[in-house]
């Protein structure tokens, strides 16, 4: 199963955005070539399979990250291996 993940854009270099996932230090790069609107550092986007799909409202991004964290916590409680998520 693949999930789309919200990231906060830290920098943009051409068609590639580098962003932070949640509050941690993890960063990923995503192509913004499919975006139909302009994005800038500080904006939130949702990324799937290395491509930005759309811009997110910061509150929507926060809620999505909360749901993903809750899902992970429930899976851990149930004994599901993390590599299966």
PDB file of N, CA, C and O in Angstrom, chain B, residues numbered from 101:
ATOM      1  N   UNK B 101       0.846  -1.166   0.000  1.00  0.00           N
ATOM      2  CA  UNK B 101       0.000   0.000   0.000  1.00  0.00           C
ATOM      3  C   UNK B 101       0.890   1.227   0.000  1.00  0.00           C
ATOM      4  O   UNK B 101       1.867   1.291   0.747  1.00  0.00           O
ATOM      5  N   UNK B 102       0.564   2.181  -0.819  1.00  0.00           N
ATOM      6  CA  UNK B 102       1.294   3.446  -0.877  1.00  0.00           C
ATOM      7  C   UNK B 102       0.425   4.544  -0.289  1.00  0.00           C
ATOM      8  O   UNK B 102      -0.795   4.554  -0.452  1.00  0.00           O
ATOM      9  N   UNK B 103       1.078   5.460   0.394  1.00  0.00           N
ATOM     10  CA  UNK B 103       0.369   6.587   0.991  1.00  0.00           C
ATOM     11  C   UNK B 103       0.909   7.890   0.423  1.00  0.00           C
ATOM     12  O   UNK B 103       2.092   8.000   0.100  1.00  0.00           O
ATOM     13  N   UNK B 104       0.043   8.853   0.310  1.00  0.00           N
ATOM     14  CA  UNK B 104       0.477  10.203  -0.013  1.00  0.00           C
ATOM     15  C   UNK B 104       0.801  10.885   1.312  1.00  0.00           C
ATOM     16  O   UNK B 104       0.053  10.759   2.281  1.00  0.00           O
ATOM     17  N   UNK B 105       1.913  11.603   1.350  1.00  0.00           N
ATOM     18  CA  UNK B 105       2.408  12.192   2.594  1.00  0.00           C
ATOM     19  C   UNK B 105       2.518  13.703   2.450  1.00  0.00           C
ATOM     20  O   UNK B 105       3.047  14.193   1.452  1.00  0.00           O
ATOM     21  N   UNK B 106       2.023  14.447   3.437  1.00  0.00           N
ATOM     22  CA  UNK B 106       2.199  15.903   3.404  1.00  0.00           C
ATOM     23  C   UNK B 106       3.640  16.283   3.761  1.00  0.00           C
ATOM     24  O   UNK B 106       4.228  15.728   4.690  1.00  0.00           O
ATOM     25  N   UNK B 107       4.188  17.220   3.021  1.00  0.00           N
ATOM     26  CA  UNK B 107       5.506  17.754   3.368  1.00  0.00           C
ATOM     27  C   UNK B 107       5.446  19.278   3.319  1.00  0.00           C
ATOM     28  O   UNK B 107       4.678  19.866   2.557  1.00  0.00           O
ATOM     29  N   UNK B 108       6.268  19.890   4.144  1.00  0.00           N
ATOM     30  CA  UNK B 108       6.425  21.344   4.100  1.00  0.00           C
ATOM     31  C   UNK B 108       7.640  21.645   3.241  1.00  0.00           C
ATOM     32  O   UNK B 108       8.730  21.139   3.510  1.00  0.00           O
ATOM     33  N   UNK B 109       7.470  22.453   2.224  1.00  0.00           N
ATOM     34  CA  UNK B 109       8.566  22.755   1.306  1.00  0.00           C
ATOM     35  C   UNK B 109       9.618  23.604   2.007  1.00  0.00           C
ATOM     36  O   UNK B 109       9.315  24.649   2.582  1.00  0.00           O
ATOM     37  N   UNK B 110      10.865  23.129   1.945  1.00  0.00           N
ATOM     38  CA  UNK B 110      11.993  23.872   2.499  1.00  0.00           C
ATOM     39  C   UNK B 110      12.696  24.672   1.416  1.00  0.00           C
ATOM     40  O   UNK B 110      13.098  25.815   1.635  1.00  0.00           O
ATOM     41  N   UNK B 111      12.844  24.054   0.228  1.00  0.00           N
ATOM     42  CA  UNK B 111      13.490  24.743  -0.880  1.00  0.00           C
ATOM     43  C   UNK B 111      13.034  24.147  -2.196  1.00  0.00           C
ATOM     44  O   UNK B 111      12.567  23.010  -2.257  1.00  0.00           O
ATOM     45  N   UNK B 112      13.180  24.937  -3.248  1.00  0.00           N
ATOM     46  CA  UNK B 112      12.817  24.503  -4.588  1.00  0.00           C
ATOM     47  C   UNK B 112      14.005  24.767  -5.499  1.00  0.00           C
ATOM     48  O   UNK B 112      14.593  25.848  -5.494  1.00  0.00           O
ATOM     49  N   UNK B 113      14.341  23.741  -6.285  1.00  0.00           N
ATOM     50  CA  UNK B 113      15.425  23.861  -7.252  1.00  0.00           C
ATOM     51  C   UNK B 113      14.891  23.342  -8.584  1.00  0.00           C
ATOM     52  O   UNK B 113      14.835  22.132  -8.807  1.00  0.00           O
ATOM     53  N   UNK B 114      14.504  24.248  -9.458  1.00  0.00           N
ATOM     54  CA  UNK B 114      13.901  23.851 -10.729  1.00  0.00           C
ATOM     55  C   UNK B 114      12.533  23.238 -10.479  1.00  0.00           C
ATOM     56  O   UNK B 114      11.658  23.873  -9.891  1.00  0.00           O
ATOM     57  N   UNK B 115      12.352  22.000 -10.927  1.00  0.00           N
ATOM     58  CA  UNK B 115      11.082  21.294 -10.736  1.00  0.00           C
ATOM     59  C   UNK B 115      11.103  20.362  -9.536  1.00  0.00           C
ATOM     60  O   UNK B 115      10.193  19.549  -9.371  1.00  0.00           O
ATOM     61  N   UNK B 116      12.125  20.468  -8.695  1.00  0.00           N
ATOM     62  CA  UNK B 116      12.255  19.580  -7.532  1.00  0.00           C
ATOM     63  C   UNK B 116      12.128  20.381  -6.243  1.00  0.00           C
ATOM     64  O   UNK B 116      12.837  21.363  -6.024  1.00  0.00           O
ATOM     65  N   UNK B 117      11.204  19.932  -5.398  1.00  0.00           N
ATOM     66  CA  UNK B 117      11.038  20.548  -4.079  1.00  0.00           C
ATOM     67  C   UNK B 117      11.625  19.603  -3.041  1.00  0.00           C
ATOM     68  O   UNK B 117      11.435  18.390  -3.121  1.00  0.00           O
ATOM     69  N   UNK B 118      12.328  20.152  -2.079  1.00  0.00           N
ATOM     70  CA  UNK B 118      12.803  19.395  -0.934  1.00  0.00           C
ATOM     71  C   UNK B 118      11.955  19.821   0.241  1.00  0.00           C
ATOM     72  O   UNK B 118      11.794  21.013   0.502  1.00  0.00           O
ATOM     73  N   UNK B 119      11.411  18.844   0.951  1.00  0.00           N
ATOM     74  CA  UNK B 119      10.522  19.183   2.045  1.00  0.00           C
ATOM     75  C   UNK B 119      10.705  18.302   3.257  1.00  0.00           C
ATOM     76  O   UNK B 119      11.288  17.220   3.188  1.00  0.00           O
ATOM     77  N   UNK B 120      10.192  18.791   4.366  1.00  0.00           N
ATOM     78  CA  UNK B 120      10.267  18.089   5.646  1.00  0.00           C
ATOM     79  C   UNK B 120       8.941  17.382   5.895  1.00  0.00           C
ATOM     80  O   UNK B 120       7.860  17.922   5.657  1.00  0.00           O
ATOM     81  N   UNK B 121       9.068  16.157   6.382  1.00  0.00           N
ATOM     82  CA  UNK B 121       7.898  15.359   6.722  1.00  0.00           C
ATOM     83  C   UNK B 121       7.619  15.557   8.208  1.00  0.00           C
ATOM     84  O   UNK B 121       8.401  15.107   9.046  1.00  0.00           O
ATOM     85  N   UNK B 122       6.522  16.221   8.546  1.00  0.00           N
ATOM     86  CA  UNK B 122       6.164  16.427   9.948  1.00  0.00           C
ATOM     87  C   UNK B 122       7.168  17.300  10.680  1.00  0.00           C
ATOM     88  O   UNK B 122       7.789  18.188  10.098  1.00  0.00           O
ATOM     89  N   UNK B 123       7.313  17.024  11.979  1.00  0.00           N
ATOM     90  CA  UNK B 123       8.205  17.832  12.812  1.00  0.00           C
ATOM     91  C   UNK B 123       9.614  17.285  12.885  1.00  0.00           C
ATOM     92  O   UNK B 123      10.492  17.913  13.477  1.00  0.00           O
ATOM     93  N   UNK B 124       9.843  16.129  12.293  1.00  0.00           N
ATOM     94  CA  UNK B 124      11.157  15.487  12.383  1.00  0.00           C
ATOM     95  C   UNK B 124      12.174  16.118  11.451  1.00  0.00           C
ATOM     96  O   UNK B 124      11.942  17.167  10.849  1.00  0.00           O
ATOM     97  N   UNK B 125      13.315  15.438  11.351  1.00  0.00           N
ATOM     98  CA  UNK B 125      14.397  15.913  10.499  1.00  0.00           C
ATOM     99  C   UNK B 125      14.402  15.248   9.134  1.00  0.00           C
ATOM    100  O   UNK B 125      15.228  15.585   8.286  1.00  0.00           O
ATOM    101  N   UNK B 126      13.492  14.306   8.910  1.00  0.00           N
ATOM    102  CA  UNK B 126      13.450  13.591   7.636  1.00  0.00           C
ATOM    103  C   UNK B 126      13.016  14.531   6.520  1.00  0.00           C
ATOM    104  O   UNK B 126      12.059  15.291   6.667  1.00  0.00           O
ATOM    105  N   UNK B 127      13.732  14.467   5.407  1.00  0.00           N
ATOM    106  CA  UNK B 127      13.355  15.255   4.236  1.00  0.00           C
ATOM    107  C   UNK B 127      13.225  14.324   3.034  1.00  0.00           C
ATOM    108  O   UNK B 127      13.852  13.266   2.976  1.00  0.00           O
ATOM    109  N   UNK B 128      12.406  14.736   2.088  1.00  0.00           N
ATOM    110  CA  UNK B 128      12.284  14.018   0.837  1.00  0.00           C
ATOM    111  C   UNK B 128      12.268  15.023  -0.301  1.00  0.00           C
ATOM    112  O   UNK B 128      12.009  16.210  -0.104  1.00  0.00           O
ATOM    113  N   UNK B 129      12.548  14.528  -1.479  1.00  0.00           N
ATOM    114  CA  UNK B 129      12.467  15.362  -2.668  1.00  0.00           C
ATOM    115  C   UNK B 129      11.283  14.895  -3.499  1.00  0.00           C
ATOM    116  O   UNK B 129      10.986  13.702  -3.566  1.00  0.00           O
ATOM    117  N   UNK B 130      10.619  15.838  -4.124  1.00  0.00           N
ATOM    118  CA  UNK B 130       9.450  15.523  -4.947  1.00  0.00           C
ATOM    119  C   UNK B 130       9.417  16.438  -6.157  1.00  0.00           C
ATOM    120  O   UNK B 130       9.760  17.618  -6.078  1.00  0.00           O
ATOM    121  N   UNK B 131       9.001  15.876  -7.264  1.00  0.00           N
ATOM    122  CA  UNK B 131       8.819  16.670  -8.472  1.00  0.00           C
ATOM    123  C   UNK B 131       7.550  17.511  -8.322  1.00  0.00           C
ATOM    124  O   UNK B 131       6.512  17.012  -7.888  1.00  0.00           O
ATOM    125  N   UNK B 132       7.644  18.777  -8.682  1.00  0.00           N
ATOM    126  CA  UNK B 132       6.474  19.657  -8.649  1.00  0.00           C
ATOM    127  C   UNK B 132       5.974  19.950 -10.066  1.00  0.00           C
ATOM    128  O   UNK B 132       5.160  20.852 -10.263  1.00  0.00           O
ATOM    129  N   UNK B 133       6.463  19.189 -11.052  1.00  0.00           N
ATOM    130  CA  UNK B 133       6.097  19.459 -12.438  1.00  0.00           C
ATOM    131  C   UNK B 133       4.622  19.210 -12.744  1.00  0.00           C
ATOM    132  O   UNK B 133       4.116  19.725 -13.741  1.00  0.00           O
ATOM    133  N   UNK B 134       3.919  18.437 -11.919  1.00  0.00           N
ATOM    134  CA  UNK B 134       2.499  18.175 -12.145  1.00  0.00           C
ATOM    135  C   UNK B 134       1.583  19.194 -11.473  1.00  0.00           C
ATOM    136  O   UNK B 134       0.368  19.169 -11.671  1.00  0.00           O
ATOM    137  N   UNK B 135       2.164  20.083 -10.685  1.00  0.00           N
ATOM    138  CA  UNK B 135       1.365  21.063  -9.952  1.00  0.00           C
ATOM    139  C   UNK B 135       0.729  22.065 -10.911  1.00  0.00           C
ATOM    140  O   UNK B 135       1.369  22.534 -11.853  1.00  0.00           O
ATOM    141  N   UNK B 136      -0.543  22.386 -10.658  1.00  0.00           N
ATOM    142  CA  UNK B 136      -1.223  23.371 -11.492  1.00  0.00           C
ATOM    143  C   UNK B 136      -1.241  24.756 -10.851  1.00  0.00           C
ATOM    144  O   UNK B 136      -1.833  25.694 -11.386  1.00  0.00           O
ATOM    145  N   UNK B 137      -0.585  24.870  -9.700  1.00  0.00           N
ATOM    146  CA  UNK B 137      -0.466  26.176  -9.054  1.00  0.00           C
ATOM    147  C   UNK B 137       0.950  26.356  -8.532  1.00  0.00           C
ATOM    148  O   UNK B 137       1.663  25.383  -8.288  1.00  0.00           O
ATOM    149  N   UNK B 138       1.341  27.588  -8.367  1.00  0.00           N
ATOM    150  CA  UNK B 138       2.677  27.904  -7.873  1.00  0.00           C
ATOM    151  C   UNK B 138       2.815  27.505  -6.406  1.00  0.00           C
ATOM    152  O   UNK B 138       1.875  27.643  -5.622  1.00  0.00           O
ATOM    153  N   UNK B 139       3.985  27.013  -6.050  1.00  0.00           N
ATOM    154  CA  UNK B 139       4.297  26.715  -4.655  1.00  0.00           C
ATOM    155  C   UNK B 139       5.624  27.370  -4.314  1.00  0.00           C
ATOM    156  O   UNK B 139       6.438  27.664  -5.190  1.00  0.00           O
ATOM    157  N   UNK B 140       5.825  27.592  -3.016  1.00  0.00           N
ATOM    158  CA  UNK B 140       7.019  28.271  -2.546  1.00  0.00           C
ATOM    159  C   UNK B 140       7.432  27.663  -1.213  1.00  0.00           C
ATOM    160  O   UNK B 140       6.632  26.990  -0.562  1.00  0.00           O
ATOM    161  N   UNK B 141       8.685  27.895  -0.800  1.00  0.00           N
ATOM    162  CA  UNK B 141       9.091  27.423   0.523  1.00  0.00           C
ATOM    163  C   UNK B 141       8.100  27.902   1.588  1.00  0.00           C
ATOM    164  O   UNK B 141       7.655  29.049   1.584  1.00  0.00           O
ATOM    165  N   UNK B 142       7.773  26.983   2.497  1.00  0.00           N
ATOM    166  CA  UNK B 142       6.787  27.268   3.530  1.00  0.00           C
ATOM    167  C   UNK B 142       5.415  26.701   3.208  1.00  0.00           C
ATOM    168  O   UNK B 142       4.599  26.501   4.108  1.00  0.00           O
ATOM    169  N   UNK B 143       5.150  26.436   1.913  1.00  0.00           N
ATOM    170  CA  UNK B 143       3.883  25.822   1.520  1.00  0.00           C
ATOM    171  C   UNK B 143       3.891  24.338   1.853  1.00  0.00           C
ATOM    172  O   UNK B 143       4.949  23.718   1.960  1.00  0.00           O
ATOM    173  N   UNK B 144       2.714  23.784   2.012  1.00  0.00           N
ATOM    174  CA  UNK B 144       2.535  22.342   2.228  1.00  0.00           C
ATOM    175  C   UNK B 144       1.994  21.723   0.947  1.00  0.00           C
ATOM    176  O   UNK B 144       1.104  22.276   0.302  1.00  0.00           O
ATOM    177  N   UNK B 145       2.546  20.564   0.588  1.00  0.00           N
ATOM    178  CA  UNK B 145       2.069  19.817  -0.564  1.00  0.00           C
ATOM    179  C   UNK B 145       1.887  18.360  -0.148  1.00  0.00           C
ATOM    180  O   UNK B 145       2.471  17.902   0.834  1.00  0.00           O
ATOM    181  N   UNK B 146       1.078  17.650  -0.900  1.00  0.00           N
ATOM    182  CA  UNK B 146       0.924  16.224  -0.652  1.00  0.00           C
ATOM    183  C   UNK B 146       1.680  15.486  -1.752  1.00  0.00           C
ATOM    184  O   UNK B 146       1.523  15.786  -2.935  1.00  0.00           O
ATOM    185  N   UNK B 147       2.511  14.508  -1.344  1.00  0.00           N
ATOM    186  CA  UNK B 147       3.414  13.822  -2.258  1.00  0.00           C
ATOM    187  C   UNK B 147       3.078  12.338  -2.295  1.00  0.00           C
ATOM    188  O   UNK B 147       2.884  11.698  -1.262  1.00  0.00           O
ATOM    189  N   UNK B 148       3.015  11.812  -3.510  1.00  0.00           N
ATOM    190  CA  UNK B 148       2.791  10.380  -3.719  1.00  0.00           C
ATOM    191  C   UNK B 148       3.730   9.910  -4.817  1.00  0.00           C
ATOM    192  O   UNK B 148       3.778  10.497  -5.898  1.00  0.00           O
ATOM    193  N   UNK B 149       4.476   8.848  -4.535  1.00  0.00           N
ATOM    194  CA  UNK B 149       5.387   8.237  -5.516  1.00  0.00           C
ATOM    195  C   UNK B 149       6.352   9.257  -6.125  1.00  0.00           C
ATOM    196  O   UNK B 149       6.681   9.183  -7.309  1.00  0.00           O
ATOM    197  N   UNK B 150       6.801  10.209  -5.302  1.00  0.00           N
ATOM    198  CA  UNK B 150       7.790  11.176  -5.755  1.00  0.00           C
ATOM    199  C   UNK B 150       7.250  12.392  -6.482  1.00  0.00           C
ATOM    200  O   UNK B 150       8.020  13.225  -6.960  1.00  0.00           O
ATOM    201  N   UNK B 151       5.919  12.503  -6.571  1.00  0.00           N
ATOM    202  CA  UNK B 151       5.310  13.640  -7.259  1.00  0.00           C
ATOM    203  C   UNK B 151       4.374  14.400  -6.335  1.00  0.00           C
ATOM    204  O   UNK B 151       3.576  13.802  -5.612  1.00  0.00           O
ATOM    205  N   UNK B 152       4.478  15.721  -6.365  1.00  0.00           N
ATOM    206  CA  UNK B 152       3.544  16.571  -5.625  1.00  0.00           C
ATOM    207  C   UNK B 152       2.221  16.555  -6.370  1.00  0.00           C
ATOM    208  O   UNK B 152       2.180  16.779  -7.580  1.00  0.00           O
ATOM    209  N   UNK B 153       1.141  16.289  -5.647  1.00  0.00           N
ATOM    210  CA  UNK B 153      -0.169  16.199  -6.277  1.00  0.00           C
ATOM    211  C   UNK B 153      -0.965  17.489  -6.175  1.00  0.00           C
ATOM    212  O   UNK B 153      -1.638  17.901  -7.120  1.00  0.00           O
ATOM    213  N   UNK B 154      -0.875  18.125  -4.998  1.00  0.00           N
ATOM    214  CA  UNK B 154      -1.604  19.378  -4.820  1.00  0.00           C
ATOM    215  C   UNK B 154      -1.092  20.092  -3.588  1.00  0.00           C
ATOM    216  O   UNK B 154      -0.439  19.503  -2.726  1.00  0.00           O
ATOM    217  N   UNK B 155      -1.402  21.368  -3.526  1.00  0.00           N
ATOM    218  CA  UNK B 155      -1.057  22.200  -2.378  1.00  0.00           C
ATOM    219  C   UNK B 155      -2.084  21.942  -1.283  1.00  0.00           C
ATOM    220  O   UNK B 155      -3.267  21.747  -1.561  1.00  0.00           O
ATOM    221  N   UNK B 156      -1.621  21.942  -0.036  1.00  0.00           N
ATOM    222  CA  UNK B 156      -2.495  21.713   1.107  1.00  0.00           C
ATOM    223  C   UNK B 156      -2.552  22.943   1.994  1.00  0.00           C
ATOM    224  O   UNK B 156      -1.583  23.692   2.118  1.00  0.00           O
ATOM    225  N   UNK B 157      -3.701  23.128   2.601  1.00  0.00           N
ATOM    226  CA  UNK B 157      -3.845  24.108   3.668  1.00  0.00           C
ATOM    227  C   UNK B 157      -3.042  23.575   4.857  1.00  0.00           C
ATOM    228  O   UNK B 157      -3.089  22.373   5.118  1.00  0.00           O
ATOM    229  N   UNK B 158      -2.310  24.416   5.584  1.00  0.00           N
ATOM    230  CA  UNK B 158      -1.516  23.933   6.718  1.00  0.00           C
ATOM    231  C   UNK B 158      -2.332  23.143   7.739  1.00  0.00           C
ATOM    232  O   UNK B 158      -1.821  22.176   8.304  1.00  0.00           O
ATOM    233  N   UNK B 159      -3.578  23.524   7.991  1.00  0.00           N
ATOM    234  CA  UNK B 159      -4.412  22.782   8.939  1.00  0.00           C
ATOM    235  C   UNK B 159      -4.744  21.393   8.406  1.00  0.00           C
ATOM    236  O   UNK B 159      -4.776  20.425   9.167  1.00  0.00           O
ATOM    237  N   UNK B 160      -4.990  21.291   7.104  1.00  0.00           N
ATOM    238  CA  UNK B 160      -5.265  19.993   6.489  1.00  0.00           C
ATOM    239  C   UNK B 160      -4.023  19.100   6.560  1.00  0.00           C
ATOM    240  O   UNK B 160      -4.135  17.902   6.822  1.00  0.00           O
ATOM    241  N   UNK B 161      -2.851  19.674   6.329  1.00  0.00           N
ATOM    242  CA  UNK B 161      -1.606  18.914   6.419  1.00  0.00           C
ATOM    243  C   UNK B 161      -1.393  18.400   7.844  1.00  0.00           C
ATOM    244  O   UNK B 161      -1.024  17.242   8.042  1.00  0.00           O
ATOM    245  N   UNK B 162      -1.627  19.261   8.827  1.00  0.00           N
ATOM    246  CA  UNK B 162      -1.477  18.874  10.231  1.00  0.00           C
ATOM    247  C   UNK B 162      -2.425  17.733  10.594  1.00  0.00           C
ATOM    248  O   UNK B 162      -2.030  16.777  11.260  1.00  0.00           O
ATOM    249  N   UNK B 163      -3.669  17.838  10.154  1.00  0.00           N
ATOM    250  CA  UNK B 163      -4.661  16.794  10.434  1.00  0.00           C
ATOM    251  C   UNK B 163      -4.273  15.473   9.766  1.00  0.00           C
ATOM    252  O   UNK B 163      -4.420  14.410  10.371  1.00  0.00           O
ATOM    253  N   UNK B 164      -3.787  15.529   8.539  1.00  0.00           N
ATOM    254  CA  UNK B 164      -3.365  14.319   7.834  1.00  0.00           C
ATOM    255  C   UNK B 164      -2.195  13.656   8.552  1.00  0.00           C
ATOM    256  O   UNK B 164      -2.177  12.436   8.710  1.00  0.00           O
ATOM    257  N   UNK B 165      -1.222  14.448   8.988  1.00  0.00           N
ATOM    258  CA  UNK B 165      -0.089  13.893   9.729  1.00  0.00           C
ATOM    259  C   UNK B 165      -0.539  13.269  11.042  1.00  0.00           C
ATOM    260  O   UNK B 165      -0.017  12.229  11.442  1.00  0.00           O
ATOM    261  N   UNK B 166      -1.506  13.893  11.720  1.00  0.00           N
ATOM    262  CA  UNK B 166      -2.035  13.341  12.967  1.00  0.00           C
ATOM    263  C   UNK B 166      -2.683  11.978  12.708  1.00  0.00           C
ATOM    264  O   UNK B 166      -2.474  11.032  13.468  1.00  0.00           O
ATOM    265  N   UNK B 167      -3.461  11.886  11.646  1.00  0.00           N
ATOM    266  CA  UNK B 167      -4.121  10.623  11.304  1.00  0.00           C
ATOM    267  C   UNK B 167      -3.073   9.545  11.001  1.00  0.00           C
ATOM    268  O   UNK B 167      -3.211   8.408  11.453  1.00  0.00           O
ATOM    269  N   UNK B 168      -2.041   9.890  10.250  1.00  0.00           N
ATOM    270  CA  UNK B 168      -0.991   8.917   9.941  1.00  0.00           C
ATOM    271  C   UNK B 168      -0.273   8.448  11.204  1.00  0.00           C
ATOM    272  O   UNK B 168       0.033   7.263  11.339  1.00  0.00           O
ATOM    273  N   UNK B 169      -0.002   9.377  12.134  1.00  0.00           N
ATOM    274  CA  UNK B 169       0.634   8.995  13.408  1.00  0.00           C
ATOM    275  C   UNK B 169      -0.278   8.076  14.214  1.00  0.00           C
ATOM    276  O   UNK B 169       0.182   7.097  14.802  1.00  0.00           O
ATOM    277  N   UNK B 170      -1.572   8.394  14.239  1.00  0.00           N
ATOM    278  CA  UNK B 170      -2.536   7.554  14.961  1.00  0.00           C
ATOM    279  C   UNK B 170      -2.603   6.154  14.357  1.00  0.00           C
ATOM    280  O   UNK B 170      -2.673   5.165  15.086  1.00  0.00           O
ATOM    281  N   UNK B 171      -2.582   6.068  13.033  1.00  0.00           N
ATOM    282  CA  UNK B 171      -2.612   4.765  12.365  1.00  0.00           C
ATOM    283  C   UNK B 171      -1.379   3.950  12.729  1.00  0.00           C
ATOM    284  O   UNK B 171      -1.484   2.750  12.983  1.00  0.00           O
ATOM    285  N   UNK B 172      -0.216   4.587  12.758  1.00  0.00           N
ATOM    286  CA  UNK B 172       1.023   3.905  13.114  1.00  0.00           C
ATOM    287  C   UNK B 172       0.969   3.414  14.556  1.00  0.00           C
ATOM    288  O   UNK B 172       1.371   2.286  14.843  1.00  0.00           O
ATOM    289  N   UNK B 173       0.474   4.253  15.465  1.00  0.00           N
ATOM    290  CA  UNK B 173       0.376   3.862  16.868  1.00  0.00           C
ATOM    291  C   UNK B 173      -0.561   2.669  17.037  1.00  0.00           C
ATOM    292  O   UNK B 173      -0.249   1.748  17.792  1.00  0.00           O
ATOM    293  N   UNK B 174      -1.699   2.668  16.349  1.00  0.00           N
ATOM    294  CA  UNK B 174      -2.633   1.547  16.432  1.00  0.00           C
ATOM    295  C   UNK B 174      -2.022   0.273  15.866  1.00  0.00           C
ATOM    296  O   UNK B 174      -2.216  -0.811  16.416  1.00  0.00           O
ATOM    297  N   UNK B 175      -1.284   0.404  14.769  1.00  0.00           N
ATOM    298  CA  UNK B 175      -0.630  -0.758  14.167  1.00  0.00           C
ATOM    299  C   UNK B 175       0.419  -1.331  15.112  1.00  0.00           C
ATOM    300  O   UNK B 175       0.541  -2.549  15.246  1.00  0.00           O
ATOM    301  N   UNK B 176       1.178  -0.452  15.768  1.00  0.00           N
ATOM    302  CA  UNK B 176       2.191  -0.914  16.717  1.00  0.00           C
ATOM    303  C   UNK B 176       1.541  -1.625  17.904  1.00  0.00           C
ATOM    304  O   UNK B 176       2.048  -2.644  18.373  1.00  0.00           O
ATOM    305  N   UNK B 177       0.422  -1.087  18.389  1.00  0.00           N
ATOM    306  CA  UNK B 177      -0.308  -1.732  19.487  1.00  0.00           C
ATOM    307  C   UNK B 177      -0.805  -3.114  19.092  1.00  0.00           C
ATOM    308  O   UNK B 177      -0.840  -4.029  19.915  1.00  0.00           O
ATOM    309  N   UNK B 178      -1.186  -3.257  17.833  1.00  0.00           N
ATOM    310  CA  UNK B 178      -1.702  -4.527  17.330  1.00  0.00           C
ATOM    311  C   UNK B 178      -0.577  -5.489  16.956  1.00  0.00           C
ATOM    312  O   UNK B 178      -0.841  -6.639  16.606  1.00  0.00           O
ATOM    313  N   UNK B 179       0.661  -5.036  17.025  1.00  0.00           N
ATOM    314  CA  UNK B 179       1.797  -5.891  16.737  1.00  0.00           C
ATOM    315  C   UNK B 179       2.107  -6.016  15.255  1.00  0.00           C
ATOM    316  O   UNK B 179       2.804  -6.946  14.850  1.00  0.00           O
ATOM    317  N   UNK B 180       1.608  -5.102  14.440  1.00  0.00           N
ATOM    318  CA  UNK B 180       1.905  -5.119  13.006  1.00  0.00           C
ATOM    319  C   UNK B 180       3.316  -4.599  12.799  1.00  0.00           C
ATOM    320  O   UNK B 180       3.696  -3.582  13.380  1.00  0.00           O
ATOM    321  N   UNK B 181       4.093  -5.288  11.978  1.00  0.00           N
ATOM    322  CA  UNK B 181       5.445  -4.849  11.707  1.00  0.00           C
ATOM    323  C   UNK B 181       5.412  -3.568  10.893  1.00  0.00           C
ATOM    324  O   UNK B 181       4.609  -3.421   9.971  1.00  0.00           O
ATOM    325  N   UNK B 182       6.310  -2.629  11.251  1.00  0.00           N
ATOM    326  CA  UNK B 182       6.311  -1.338  10.588  1.00  0.00           C
ATOM    327  C   UNK B 182       6.605  -1.451   9.103  1.00  0.00           C
ATOM    328  O   UNK B 182       6.089  -0.656   8.317  1.00  0.00           O
ATOM    329  N   UNK B 183       7.418  -2.415   8.697  1.00  0.00           N
ATOM    330  CA  UNK B 183       7.732  -2.516   7.279  1.00  0.00           C
ATOM    331  C   UNK B 183       6.538  -2.982   6.457  1.00  0.00           C
ATOM    332  O   UNK B 183       6.589  -2.971   5.228  1.00  0.00           O
ATOM    333  N   UNK B 184       5.469  -3.390   7.124  1.00  0.00           N
ATOM    334  CA  UNK B 184       4.258  -3.784   6.420  1.00  0.00           C
ATOM    335  C   UNK B 184       3.362  -2.592   6.144  1.00  0.00           C
ATOM    336  O   UNK B 184       2.428  -2.698   5.348  1.00  0.00           O
ATOM    337  N   UNK B 185       3.625  -1.449   6.788  1.00  0.00           N
ATOM    338  CA  UNK B 185       2.782  -0.264   6.620  1.00  0.00           C
ATOM    339  C   UNK B 185       3.141   0.487   5.373  1.00  0.00           C
ATOM    340  O   UNK B 185       2.531   1.513   5.073  1.00  0.00           O
TER     341      UNK B 185
END
